Amino acid sequence: MSTVLEKPRPEPVRSDKEWLAEAEMIISALEAGAPIDDDRRAHPRRRYRVVADLRLYSDKPDSPLWRLFTRDVSARGLGFVTRERLPLGYGGVVEFADPTGKLLSVSGTLFRCREIGNGWFEGALYFNREQFSFAAE
């Protein structure tokens, strides 16, 4: 019996720059279609666009990292789009740059990953500990 995590992922045939351009288009479309007055988030989020890498605790040591393209961030979590379906409820460590350019490694848990079309998925990860560098000012 195979699981999502055991399935080998194909190597990308496009460069990160090409993926980033497509991710930016996907994120812009999500933002354009979002309701203006339907923000039920407990923690204010702000737009934050960087490339992030995720390693799930259940991944084999030699498996490739999961590539995420962030869309927004708060002190408690991170919104993203990705080319891969991620398993809900799984924990791991996400690495990405903070606003000063410092590389962060943050433990978190996936709580949303849904297909949005054209081979893209929209998801969210909540941080196990607050990241005060992303707290609302």
C-alpha positions, 0 to 999 in steps of 0.5 A: 500500500503506498501513501502520498509521501512514498510516491516519487515526485517528478523533477521539475522541467521548468526553472524556479524562475518560471515556477515563481512567475506562474505561482505569482499569477496563481496568487494574484488570481486568488486575491482578485477572487477573494471576498473583500469583507470575509476575513475571519482570521484570528491573527492579522496576516500580511502579504508575504511572497518568498520561496519556502522549502518544507520537510515533513517529519514523515519524509525519508531522509533522502527525499526531496523537499516540498517547494512552497510559494508563500502568499501571506504570513502572520505570527501564527501561520503561513499561506502558500501555493504549491504544485504538490498535494500535501498531506493534512495534519502532518508536521514538519519544518519550513525554511524561508527568509524573514523580512531581514533576509535571515533564513528561518526554520520553523516547525509547523503543521499543515492544516489546509491543502486544496486543489485550485486547478491547473495542477496547483494547490492552495494551502496553509501551515500553522506555526507551532510557536509564534513568530514575532517577526511577523506579528502585526505592528 
